[in-house]
Amino acid sequence: MAAFLLREDPDIAVLQEVGARQLLALRALLPNRYPHNHACLAPGCAAAIFAKHPWAAAGQDYSTRDVPETVWVQFDDPDIGRVRV
């Protein structure tokens, strides 16, 4: 996954099914390219976001019977305004 992200070079990468070991490995391999990351590793929540630029806010919504878990970050960009991923 780290090689793919480095090769494709997205500004933001949203990952699903990321375990604690994978998250630690990605954080160790990607700190220069993706210094900003947020993850939800609570039971039933295994998602992460890696970004090149800092965000204004970050959070997660845990899964329910009807809705899967989500992680999100919010960017406040002076040119395009507030964007939530």
BAGUVEX-369213 format. One record per residue: residue in three letters; chain; z, x, y of N, C-alpha, C in turn. Coordinates in Angstrom, 1 decimal, always signed. Layout:
residues N
<residu: ala | chaine: A | n_c3: Z | n_c1: X | n_c2: Y | ca_c3: Z | ca_c1: X | ca_c2: Y | c_c3: Z | c_c1: X | c_c2: Y>
...
END
This chain:
residues 85
<residu: met | chaine: A | n_c3: +0.0 | n_c1: +0.8 | n_c2: -1.2 | ca_c3: +0.0 | ca_c1: +0.0 | ca_c2: +0.0 | c_c3: +0.0 | c_c1: +0.9 | c_c2: +1.3>
<residu: ala | chaine: A | n_c3: +0.8 | n_c1: +1.9 | n_c2: +1.3 | ca_c3: +0.8 | ca_c1: +2.8 | ca_c2: +2.4 | c_c3: -0.5 | c_c1: +3.4 | c_c2: +2.7>
<residu: ala | chaine: A | n_c3: -1.2 | n_c1: +3.9 | n_c2: +1.7 | ca_c3: -2.6 | ca_c1: +4.5 | ca_c2: +1.9 | c_c3: -3.5 | c_c1: +3.4 | c_c2: +2.4>
<residu: phe | chaine: A | n_c3: -3.4 | n_c1: +2.2 | n_c2: +1.9 | ca_c3: -4.3 | ca_c1: +1.1 | ca_c2: +2.4 | c_c3: -4.0 | c_c1: +0.9 | c_c2: +3.9>
<residu: leu | chaine: A | n_c3: -2.8 | n_c1: +0.8 | n_c2: +4.3 | ca_c3: -2.5 | ca_c1: +0.5 | ca_c2: +5.7 | c_c3: -2.9 | c_c1: +1.7 | c_c2: +6.6>
<residu: leu | chaine: A | n_c3: -2.7 | n_c1: +2.9 | n_c2: +6.1 | ca_c3: -3.2 | ca_c1: +4.0 | ca_c2: +6.9 | c_c3: -4.7 | c_c1: +4.1 | c_c2: +7.1>
<residu: arg | chaine: A | n_c3: -5.4 | n_c1: +3.7 | n_c2: +6.0 | ca_c3: -6.9 | ca_c1: +3.7 | ca_c2: +6.0 | c_c3: -7.4 | c_c1: +2.6 | c_c2: +6.9>
<residu: glu | chaine: A | n_c3: -6.9 | n_c1: +1.4 | n_c2: +6.7 | ca_c3: -7.4 | ca_c1: +0.2 | ca_c2: +7.4 | c_c3: -6.9 | c_c1: +0.2 | c_c2: +8.9>
<residu: asp | chaine: A | n_c3: -5.7 | n_c1: +0.7 | n_c2: +9.1 | ca_c3: -5.2 | ca_c1: +0.9 | ca_c2: +10.5 | c_c3: -5.0 | c_c1: -0.4 | c_c2: +11.3>
<residu: pro | chaine: A | n_c3: -4.5 | n_c1: -1.5 | n_c2: +10.7 | ca_c3: -4.3 | ca_c1: -2.7 | ca_c2: +11.5 | c_c3: -3.1 | c_c1: -2.5 | c_c2: +12.5>
<residu: asp | chaine: A | n_c3: -3.1 | n_c1: -3.3 | n_c2: +13.6 | ca_c3: -2.0 | ca_c1: -3.2 | ca_c2: +14.6 | c_c3: -0.8 | c_c1: -3.8 | c_c2: +14.0>
<residu: ile | chaine: A | n_c3: -1.0 | n_c1: -4.9 | n_c2: +13.2 | ca_c3: +0.2 | ca_c1: -5.6 | ca_c2: +12.5 | c_c3: -0.2 | c_c1: -5.8 | c_c2: +11.1>
<residu: ala | chaine: A | n_c3: +0.8 | n_c1: -5.6 | n_c2: +10.2 | ca_c3: +0.6 | ca_c1: -5.9 | ca_c2: +8.8 | c_c3: +1.8 | c_c1: -6.8 | c_c2: +8.3>
<residu: val | chaine: A | n_c3: +1.4 | n_c1: -7.9 | n_c2: +7.8 | ca_c3: +2.4 | ca_c1: -8.9 | ca_c2: +7.2 | c_c3: +2.3 | c_c1: -8.8 | c_c2: +5.7>
<residu: leu | chaine: A | n_c3: +3.4 | n_c1: -8.5 | n_c2: +5.0 | ca_c3: +3.4 | ca_c1: -8.3 | ca_c2: +3.6 | c_c3: +4.3 | c_c1: -9.3 | c_c2: +2.9>
<residu: gln | chaine: A | n_c3: +3.9 | n_c1: -9.8 | n_c2: +1.8 | ca_c3: +4.7 | ca_c1: -10.7 | ca_c2: +0.9 | c_c3: +5.1 | c_c1: -10.0 | c_c2: -0.3>
<residu: glu | chaine: A | n_c3: +6.1 | n_c1: -10.5 | n_c2: -1.0 | ca_c3: +6.5 | ca_c1: -9.9 | ca_c2: -2.3 | c_c3: +6.9 | c_c1: -8.4 | c_c2: -2.2>
<residu: val | chaine: A | n_c3: +7.6 | n_c1: -8.1 | n_c2: -1.1 | ca_c3: +8.0 | ca_c1: -6.7 | ca_c2: -0.9 | c_c3: +9.5 | c_c1: -6.6 | c_c2: -1.4>
<residu: gly | chaine: A | n_c3: +9.7 | n_c1: -5.7 | n_c2: -2.4 | ca_c3: +11.1 | ca_c1: -5.5 | ca_c2: -2.9 | c_c3: +11.7 | c_c1: -4.4 | c_c2: -2.0>
<residu: ala | chaine: A | n_c3: +13.0 | n_c1: -4.3 | n_c2: -2.2 | ca_c3: +13.8 | ca_c1: -3.3 | ca_c2: -1.5 | c_c3: +13.3 | c_c1: -1.9 | c_c2: -1.7>
<residu: arg | chaine: A | n_c3: +12.9 | n_c1: -1.5 | n_c2: -2.9 | ca_c3: +12.4 | ca_c1: -0.2 | ca_c2: -3.2 | c_c3: +11.1 | c_c1: +0.1 | c_c2: -2.5>
<residu: gln | chaine: A | n_c3: +10.2 | n_c1: -0.9 | n_c2: -2.5 | ca_c3: +8.9 | ca_c1: -0.8 | ca_c2: -1.8 | c_c3: +9.1 | c_c1: -0.7 | c_c2: -0.3>
<residu: leu | chaine: A | n_c3: +10.0 | n_c1: -1.5 | n_c2: +0.2 | ca_c3: +10.3 | ca_c1: -1.4 | ca_c2: +1.6 | c_c3: +10.8 | c_c1: -0.1 | c_c2: +2.1>
<residu: leu | chaine: A | n_c3: +11.7 | n_c1: +0.5 | n_c2: +1.3 | ca_c3: +12.2 | ca_c1: +1.8 | ca_c2: +1.7 | c_c3: +11.1 | c_c1: +2.9 | c_c2: +1.6>
<residu: ala | chaine: A | n_c3: +10.2 | n_c1: +2.8 | n_c2: +0.6 | ca_c3: +9.1 | ca_c1: +3.7 | ca_c2: +0.5 | c_c3: +8.2 | c_c1: +3.6 | c_c2: +1.7>
<residu: leu | chaine: A | n_c3: +7.8 | n_c1: +2.3 | n_c2: +2.0 | ca_c3: +6.9 | ca_c1: +2.1 | ca_c2: +3.1 | c_c3: +7.5 | c_c1: +2.6 | c_c2: +4.4>
<residu: arg | chaine: A | n_c3: +8.8 | n_c1: +2.4 | n_c2: +4.6 | ca_c3: +9.4 | ca_c1: +2.8 | ca_c2: +5.9 | c_c3: +9.4 | c_c1: +4.4 | c_c2: +5.9>
<residu: ala | chaine: A | n_c3: +9.6 | n_c1: +5.0 | n_c2: +4.8 | ca_c3: +9.6 | ca_c1: +6.5 | ca_c2: +4.8 | c_c3: +8.2 | c_c1: +7.1 | c_c2: +5.0>
<residu: leu | chaine: A | n_c3: +7.1 | n_c1: +6.3 | n_c2: +4.5 | ca_c3: +5.8 | ca_c1: +6.8 | ca_c2: +4.6 | c_c3: +5.0 | c_c1: +6.5 | c_c2: +5.9>
<residu: leu | chaine: A | n_c3: +5.5 | n_c1: +5.5 | n_c2: +6.6 | ca_c3: +4.8 | ca_c1: +5.0 | ca_c2: +7.7 | c_c3: +5.5 | c_c1: +5.0 | c_c2: +9.1>
<residu: pro | chaine: A | n_c3: +6.5 | n_c1: +5.9 | n_c2: +9.3 | ca_c3: +7.2 | ca_c1: +5.8 | ca_c2: +10.6 | c_c3: +6.4 | c_c1: +6.2 | c_c2: +11.8>
<residu: asn | chaine: A | n_c3: +5.4 | n_c1: +7.1 | n_c2: +11.6 | ca_c3: +4.6 | ca_c1: +7.5 | ca_c2: +12.8 | c_c3: +3.6 | c_c1: +6.4 | c_c2: +13.2>
<residu: arg | chaine: A | n_c3: +3.0 | n_c1: +5.8 | n_c2: +12.2 | ca_c3: +1.9 | ca_c1: +4.8 | ca_c2: +12.5 | c_c3: +2.5 | c_c1: +3.5 | c_c2: +12.8>
<residu: tyr | chaine: A | n_c3: +3.6 | n_c1: +3.1 | n_c2: +12.1 | ca_c3: +4.2 | ca_c1: +1.8 | ca_c2: +12.2 | c_c3: +5.7 | c_c1: +1.9 | c_c2: +12.4>
<residu: pro | chaine: A | n_c3: +6.1 | n_c1: +2.3 | n_c2: +13.6 | ca_c3: +7.5 | ca_c1: +2.6 | ca_c2: +13.9 | c_c3: +8.4 | c_c1: +1.3 | c_c2: +14.0>
<residu: his | chaine: A | n_c3: +7.7 | n_c1: +0.2 | n_c2: +14.1 | ca_c3: +8.5 | ca_c1: -1.1 | ca_c2: +14.2 | c_c3: +8.3 | c_c1: -1.9 | c_c2: +12.9>
<residu: asn | chaine: A | n_c3: +9.4 | n_c1: -2.3 | n_c2: +12.3 | ca_c3: +9.2 | ca_c1: -3.1 | ca_c2: +11.1 | c_c3: +10.4 | c_c1: -4.0 | c_c2: +11.0>
<residu: his | chaine: A | n_c3: +10.2 | n_c1: -5.2 | n_c2: +10.4 | ca_c3: +11.2 | ca_c1: -6.2 | ca_c2: +10.2 | c_c3: +11.0 | c_c1: -6.8 | c_c2: +8.8>
<residu: ala | chaine: A | n_c3: +12.1 | n_c1: -6.9 | n_c2: +8.1 | ca_c3: +12.0 | ca_c1: -7.4 | ca_c2: +6.7 | c_c3: +13.1 | c_c1: -8.4 | c_c2: +6.4>
<residu: cys | chaine: A | n_c3: +12.8 | n_c1: -9.3 | n_c2: +5.5 | ca_c3: +13.8 | ca_c1: -10.3 | ca_c2: +5.0 | c_c3: +13.9 | c_c1: -10.0 | c_c2: +3.5>
<residu: leu | chaine: A | n_c3: +15.1 | n_c1: -9.6 | n_c2: +3.1 | ca_c3: +15.3 | ca_c1: -9.2 | ca_c2: +1.7 | c_c3: +16.4 | c_c1: -10.1 | c_c2: +1.0>
<residu: ala | chaine: A | n_c3: +16.8 | n_c1: -11.1 | n_c2: +1.7 | ca_c3: +17.8 | ca_c1: -12.0 | ca_c2: +1.1 | c_c3: +17.2 | c_c1: -12.7 | c_c2: -0.2>
<residu: pro | chaine: A | n_c3: +18.1 | n_c1: -13.1 | n_c2: -1.0 | ca_c3: +17.5 | ca_c1: -13.8 | ca_c2: -2.2 | c_c3: +16.5 | c_c1: -14.9 | c_c2: -1.9>
<residu: gly | chaine: A | n_c3: +15.4 | n_c1: -14.8 | n_c2: -2.5 | ca_c3: +14.3 | ca_c1: -15.8 | ca_c2: -2.2 | c_c3: +13.5 | c_c1: -15.4 | c_c2: -1.0>
<residu: cys | chaine: A | n_c3: +13.7 | n_c1: -14.3 | n_c2: -0.5 | ca_c3: +12.9 | ca_c1: -13.9 | ca_c2: +0.7 | c_c3: +12.5 | c_c1: -12.4 | c_c2: +0.6>
<residu: ala | chaine: A | n_c3: +11.3 | n_c1: -12.1 | n_c2: +0.4 | ca_c3: +10.8 | ca_c1: -10.8 | ca_c2: +0.2 | c_c3: +9.5 | c_c1: -10.5 | c_c2: +1.0>
<residu: ala | chaine: A | n_c3: +9.7 | n_c1: -10.6 | n_c2: +2.3 | ca_c3: +8.5 | ca_c1: -10.4 | ca_c2: +3.2 | c_c3: +8.9 | c_c1: -9.4 | c_c2: +4.3>
<residu: ala | chaine: A | n_c3: +7.8 | n_c1: -8.8 | n_c2: +4.8 | ca_c3: +8.0 | ca_c1: -7.7 | ca_c2: +5.9 | c_c3: +6.8 | c_c1: -7.7 | c_c2: +6.8>
<residu: ile | chaine: A | n_c3: +7.1 | n_c1: -7.2 | n_c2: +8.0 | ca_c3: +6.1 | ca_c1: -7.0 | ca_c2: +9.0 | c_c3: +6.2 | c_c1: -5.6 | c_c2: +9.5>
<residu: phe | chaine: A | n_c3: +5.1 | n_c1: -4.9 | n_c2: +9.6 | ca_c3: +5.0 | ca_c1: -3.6 | ca_c2: +10.2 | c_c3: +4.1 | c_c1: -3.6 | c_c2: +11.4>
<residu: ala | chaine: A | n_c3: +4.5 | n_c1: -3.0 | n_c2: +12.5 | ca_c3: +3.7 | ca_c1: -3.1 | ca_c2: +13.7 | c_c3: +3.7 | c_c1: -1.8 | c_c2: +14.4>
<residu: lys | chaine: A | n_c3: +2.6 | n_c1: -1.5 | n_c2: +15.2 | ca_c3: +2.5 | ca_c1: -0.3 | ca_c2: +16.0 | c_c3: +3.3 | c_c1: -0.5 | c_c2: +17.3>
<residu: his | chaine: A | n_c3: +3.4 | n_c1: -1.7 | n_c2: +17.8 | ca_c3: +4.0 | ca_c1: -1.9 | ca_c2: +19.1 | c_c3: +5.3 | c_c1: -2.7 | c_c2: +18.9>
<residu: pro | chaine: A | n_c3: +6.3 | n_c1: -2.4 | n_c2: +19.9 | ca_c3: +7.5 | ca_c1: -3.2 | ca_c2: +19.8 | c_c3: +7.4 | c_c1: -4.6 | c_c2: +20.1>
<residu: trp | chaine: A | n_c3: +8.3 | n_c1: -5.4 | n_c2: +19.6 | ca_c3: +8.3 | ca_c1: -6.9 | ca_c2: +19.8 | c_c3: +9.5 | c_c1: -7.2 | c_c2: +20.6>
<residu: ala | chaine: A | n_c3: +9.4 | n_c1: -8.5 | n_c2: +21.2 | ca_c3: +10.5 | ca_c1: -9.0 | ca_c2: +22.0 | c_c3: +11.6 | c_c1: -9.6 | c_c2: +21.1>
<residu: ala | chaine: A | n_c3: +11.2 | n_c1: -10.2 | n_c2: +20.0 | ca_c3: +12.2 | ca_c1: -10.9 | ca_c2: +19.1 | c_c3: +11.6 | c_c1: -10.9 | c_c2: +17.7>
<residu: ala | chaine: A | n_c3: +12.5 | n_c1: -11.0 | n_c2: +16.7 | ca_c3: +12.2 | ca_c1: -11.0 | ca_c2: +15.3 | c_c3: +13.1 | c_c1: -11.9 | c_c2: +14.6>
<residu: gly | chaine: A | n_c3: +12.7 | n_c1: -12.5 | n_c2: +13.5 | ca_c3: +13.6 | ca_c1: -13.3 | ca_c2: +12.7 | c_c3: +13.0 | c_c1: -13.7 | c_c2: +11.4>
<residu: gln | chaine: A | n_c3: +13.6 | n_c1: -14.5 | n_c2: +10.7 | ca_c3: +13.1 | ca_c1: -15.0 | ca_c2: +9.4 | c_c3: +13.6 | c_c1: -16.5 | c_c2: +9.2>
<residu: asp | chaine: A | n_c3: +12.9 | n_c1: -17.2 | n_c2: +8.4 | ca_c3: +13.2 | ca_c1: -18.5 | ca_c2: +8.0 | c_c3: +13.3 | c_c1: -18.5 | c_c2: +6.5>
<residu: tyr | chaine: A | n_c3: +14.4 | n_c1: -18.8 | n_c2: +5.9 | ca_c3: +14.6 | ca_c1: -18.8 | ca_c2: +4.4 | c_c3: +13.9 | c_c1: -19.9 | c_c2: +3.7>
<residu: ser | chaine: A | n_c3: +13.5 | n_c1: -19.7 | n_c2: +2.5 | ca_c3: +12.8 | ca_c1: -20.7 | ca_c2: +1.7 | c_c3: +13.7 | c_c1: -21.9 | c_c2: +1.5>
<residu: thr | chaine: A | n_c3: +13.0 | n_c1: -23.1 | n_c2: +1.4 | ca_c3: +13.7 | ca_c1: -24.3 | ca_c2: +1.0 | c_c3: +12.9 | c_c1: -24.8 | c_c2: -0.2>
<residu: arg | chaine: A | n_c3: +13.3 | n_c1: -26.0 | n_c2: -0.7 | ca_c3: +12.5 | ca_c1: -26.6 | ca_c2: -1.8 | c_c3: +11.1 | c_c1: -26.8 | c_c2: -1.4>
<residu: asp | chaine: A | n_c3: +10.8 | n_c1: -27.1 | n_c2: -0.2 | ca_c3: +9.4 | ca_c1: -27.5 | ca_c2: +0.2 | c_c3: +8.7 | c_c1: -26.4 | c_c2: +1.1>
<residu: val | chaine: A | n_c3: +9.4 | n_c1: -25.4 | n_c2: +1.5 | ca_c3: +8.8 | ca_c1: -24.4 | ca_c2: +2.4 | c_c3: +9.1 | c_c1: -23.0 | c_c2: +1.9>
<residu: pro | chaine: A | n_c3: +8.1 | n_c1: -22.1 | n_c2: +1.9 | ca_c3: +8.4 | ca_c1: -20.7 | ca_c2: +1.4 | c_c3: +9.1 | c_c1: -19.9 | c_c2: +2.6>
<residu: glu | chaine: A | n_c3: +9.6 | n_c1: -18.8 | n_c2: +2.2 | ca_c3: +10.2 | ca_c1: -18.0 | ca_c2: +3.3 | c_c3: +9.2 | c_c1: -17.4 | c_c2: +4.2>
<residu: thr | chaine: A | n_c3: +9.6 | n_c1: -17.1 | n_c2: +5.4 | ca_c3: +8.7 | ca_c1: -16.5 | ca_c2: +6.4 | c_c3: +9.4 | c_c1: -15.5 | c_c2: +7.2>
<residu: val | chaine: A | n_c3: +8.8 | n_c1: -14.5 | n_c2: +7.6 | ca_c3: +9.3 | ca_c1: -13.5 | ca_c2: +8.6 | c_c3: +8.4 | c_c1: -13.6 | c_c2: +9.8>
<residu: trp | chaine: A | n_c3: +8.9 | n_c1: -13.4 | n_c2: +11.0 | ca_c3: +8.1 | ca_c1: -13.5 | ca_c2: +12.2 | c_c3: +8.6 | c_c1: -12.5 | c_c2: +13.2>
<residu: val | chaine: A | n_c3: +7.7 | n_c1: -12.1 | n_c2: +14.1 | ca_c3: +8.0 | ca_c1: -11.3 | ca_c2: +15.3 | c_c3: +7.3 | c_c1: -11.9 | c_c2: +16.4>
<residu: gln | chaine: A | n_c3: +7.8 | n_c1: -11.7 | n_c2: +17.6 | ca_c3: +7.2 | ca_c1: -12.3 | ca_c2: +18.8 | c_c3: +6.9 | c_c1: -11.2 | c_c2: +19.8>
<residu: phe | chaine: A | n_c3: +5.7 | n_c1: -11.1 | n_c2: +20.2 | ca_c3: +5.3 | ca_c1: -10.1 | ca_c2: +21.2 | c_c3: +5.1 | c_c1: -10.8 | c_c2: +22.6>
<residu: asp | chaine: A | n_c3: +5.6 | n_c1: -10.2 | n_c2: +23.6 | ca_c3: +5.4 | ca_c1: -10.7 | ca_c2: +25.0 | c_c3: +4.4 | c_c1: -9.7 | c_c2: +25.7>
<residu: asp | chaine: A | n_c3: +3.1 | n_c1: -10.1 | n_c2: +25.6 | ca_c3: +2.1 | ca_c1: -9.2 | ca_c2: +26.2 | c_c3: +1.7 | c_c1: -9.7 | c_c2: +27.6>
<residu: pro | chaine: A | n_c3: +1.6 | n_c1: -8.7 | n_c2: +28.5 | ca_c3: +1.4 | ca_c1: -9.1 | ca_c2: +29.9 | c_c3: +0.0 | c_c1: -9.7 | c_c2: +30.1>
<residu: asp | chaine: A | n_c3: -1.0 | n_c1: -9.3 | n_c2: +29.2 | ca_c3: -2.3 | ca_c1: -9.8 | ca_c2: +29.4 | c_c3: -2.6 | c_c1: -11.2 | c_c2: +28.7>
<residu: ile | chaine: A | n_c3: -2.0 | n_c1: -11.4 | n_c2: +27.5 | ca_c3: -2.3 | ca_c1: -12.6 | ca_c2: +26.8 | c_c3: -1.1 | c_c1: -13.5 | c_c2: +26.6>
<residu: gly | chaine: A | n_c3: +0.1 | n_c1: -13.1 | n_c2: +27.1 | ca_c3: +1.2 | ca_c1: -13.9 | ca_c2: +27.0 | c_c3: +2.0 | c_c1: -13.7 | c_c2: +25.8>
<residu: arg | chaine: A | n_c3: +2.8 | n_c1: -14.7 | n_c2: +25.4 | ca_c3: +3.7 | ca_c1: -14.7 | ca_c2: +24.2 | c_c3: +2.9 | c_c1: -15.0 | c_c2: +23.0>
<residu: val | chaine: A | n_c3: +3.0 | n_c1: -14.1 | n_c2: +22.0 | ca_c3: +2.4 | ca_c1: -14.3 | ca_c2: +20.7 | c_c3: +3.4 | c_c1: -14.2 | c_c2: +19.6>
<residu: arg | chaine: A | n_c3: +3.4 | n_c1: -15.1 | n_c2: +18.7 | ca_c3: +4.3 | ca_c1: -15.1 | ca_c2: +17.5 | c_c3: +3.5 | c_c1: -14.9 | c_c2: +16.2>
<residu: val | chaine: A | n_c3: +3.8 | n_c1: -13.9 | n_c2: +15.5 | ca_c3: +3.1 | ca_c1: -13.6 | ca_c2: +14.2 | c_c3: +4.1 | c_c1: -13.9 | c_c2: +13.1>
END
